[in-house]
């Protein structure tokens, strides 16, 4: 924390290096976890919107199939878990490849950092 009156740091700084997370389970008896409730990959690539939309479409199909007795709840849950994990894994691979590519192209992030910290009056 920074004391604005004295302009001195009053506590230790912490850095978050990875925003990504995934739930152990995306669904279970009586619940489906959608969007960021289930997993989150990367804020830069905006994968959350895609994952939220795709998970909700898959939930709708699963719930409809359960309510119309087309398939059992267990089978619908297994389908949702498998399908949503595929969506998640594809985005995870994309994000990993994107960052691996950028690491090889040094300068982009450094230049952005330089621009962000420049005196705006220049």
Long-range contacts (C-beta under 8 A, 24 or more apart in sequence): 19-43, 20-92, 20-95, 22-88, 25-81, 26-55, 26-80, 26-81, 26-84, 26-85, 27-77, 27-80, 27-81, 27-84, 28-77, 29-73, 29-77, 32-59, 32-62, 32-63, 32-80, 34-59, 38-84, 38-88, 39-88, 41-88, 41-91, 41-92, 41-95, 42-91, 42-95, 45-91, 45-94, 45-95, 45-98, 47-91, 47-94, 47-95, 50-87, 50-91, 51-84, 51-87, 51-88, 51-91, 54-84, 54-87, 55-80, 55-84, 55-87, 58-83, 58-84
